[in-house]
Each structure stands twice: as structure tokens, then as C-alpha cells.
Amino acid sequence: MFRSECITTLAFSLHDGRVKKKEELSELQKREAIIELPSLSEYVSFIFNFQTALTGPVNFYSDYLAFIDGVHVVRTKDGKEPSAVGASMRKLAESILYLLIIAQFGATYPPELIAEKE
């Protein structure tokens, strides 16, 4: 379902960029219009990207390109891209904490305690 939505948004963006006149477009259509056809690899990577792999939301192709190019990345004070190591280590620590909580208290609170009896 999400694949067809991705294909449809790409088709409308291409139509807006290649067929319609700029005077006929709304501000959103002007921003999302695509003039150039994406290559096969760009097309496939847009259709099967991780952001919309299972649940969505569907993104416009221009938003996807901005994500790939890193346009929205907030740079540090010295102009460099921030490292993902700190955020990754924090997520790893949280995962280990939750694993320890489940290992410690999992036997005390079995799933049958919260499951509905049918």
C-alpha cells in the first residue's frame, strides 16, 4: 500500500514539474515539483527506503532527497556534522538497561498476568 502511495506522490510531483505551468501550481506544488526524472537506483531507493519500509509516513521525493543529502542536519559550532556515536551509545545503554530489567523481573511478572483469558 505504501509503495503505491510513494509511486503516486512521485508521479504527481513529476507531473507538476514537467507538465504544468508554474502559474497553475500552489506553493506546495512548486516546492515539491520535480523537473528531472530520477535514475533507476534513485527511484528504487526512494520506493524502498527505510523511513517508509513498513508503516510510513509517505514522504515527497524532494524531502527524501533532502534527507539523503543531509540538508536538515544541524551542524556544530565549528561547522562540522555531529557524530552519531553519542546517540548510538545512549540507545545501546538504554537497551541494555531494559534487557536487565526484563531479565530481573520477567519471571516475577509472567505474560499470563496481563493476558486476557478467553
N, C-alpha and C positions, 0 to 999 in steps of 0.2 A: 504494500500500500504506500509506504513512504517513498519507494523507488518511483512510483508513478507520479507522486507529488513533486519529487525532485525534477523529474523529466519535464513535467508540465511547467514548473516555475522557470526552468531554463528555456523552454520553448517560448514562453511569453516574453521573457527578457530579451531573447534574440529577436523576436518579432518587433518589440518596441525599439530596439536599437537599429535594426536593419530595414524595416518596412515603414513604420510610422514616422510622420514628421514631428520634429521637436515641439512645434506649437500645439500639437494634439495631446502631448504627454503631460501627466501630472508630475509633481515634484518627485514623488516616489518612483514613478516610472522612469523619469530622467536619471535618477540616481542609480537605479538597478538595470538600466538598459545595457545590453551587450552588443557591440558592433562586430567584434571579431569572433569567428567560430572557434571554440576550444578544440585542441588536439584530442586524439583518441585517449591518450593517457590522462589528460586533464579531465575529460568527460567521465571516464571510468572512476577516477579518484574522487570526483565530486559526487557521483551517484552512490558510491560505496564508502564514503568517508566515515570515520569513527563517530563523529558528532551525531549522525542520524542513522547509525547502523541498525538499531533496534526500535528505538522509541521516538526519535525526533528530537527537537523540532526541525521542521524543514527550513533550510536557510536559502537565501538567494545566492546565486553564483558569485556575485560581486562580494558578498560577505564572506563566502568561502575563500575567495582569492585573497581578501584582506587578512583572513586568519592564517592562511598558508604563508603569506609574505611577512607576517608579524607586524602589521601596521598598528595594531592596538596594544602592542607590548609597551608597558611603561618603563622607560629607561631609568637607570640610576643617575645620580647627580653628575657623575663624570661621563655620561653618555653611553655607557655600555648596557648590553642586555643583562637583566638579572639572571642569576644562576638558579636552576631548579633544584639544586641539591638540598637546600634548607627545607623547602616544602616537601620534598620527597622523604627526607629523614623524619620530618614531623608525622607524615602519613604512615611511615613504617613503624614509628614508635606507638602511634595510636592503634595500629593493627595488632602489634604485639601485646599491648595493654588489654585490648578486647579479647584476644586469644587466651591470655592468662585469666581473665575474669570468667570466661566460659569454661576453661579447664577447672578452675577452682569451684565454681558454683553450679556447673552444669548438672552434676549428679544430685545436688540438693533440690533443684527445681526441674524435674523432668518435663518433657513436652506434653505428657498426658495431663499435667496440672492445668495447662491453659487451653488444651484442645477441647472442642465441644464433643459431647457424647451424643451419637446419633442413634 
